[in-house]
Amino acid sequence: MATLNITPAAAQQIRHVLDERGQGLGLRVSVKPSGCSGYSYVLDFADTINVEEVHFEDHGASVYVTPDAVEMLNGSEVDYVSEGLNRFFRFNNPNVKDECGCGESFTV
């Protein structure tokens, strides 16, 4: 069975964004072919349940992973970080074999 951990910081941000938005069940994560290394993460709001997606819940927040991304994200941690003026979700993914120099894409 696949695992995905949601840090307290990521959970807080997911809840915050959904509260501001006024709707939504959680964060939807998929991957798409992109960049110089192969794949990039795609984040969206999950407003409906797709029975094919794998649902993860931690610290009161939900993340829904599309079927094509489950294997690539298995064992990952979703975090929310602040670096200078930038704030973003970071995936600490043990399956990544290489990343491009700008960090926008990865290879598994």
Secondary structure, 3 states (H helix, E strand, C coil): CCCEEECHHHHHHHHHHHHHHCCCCEEEEEEEEECCCEEEEEEEEECCCCCCCEEEEECCEEEEECHHHHHHHCCEEEEEEEECCEEEEEEECCCCCEECCCCCCEEC
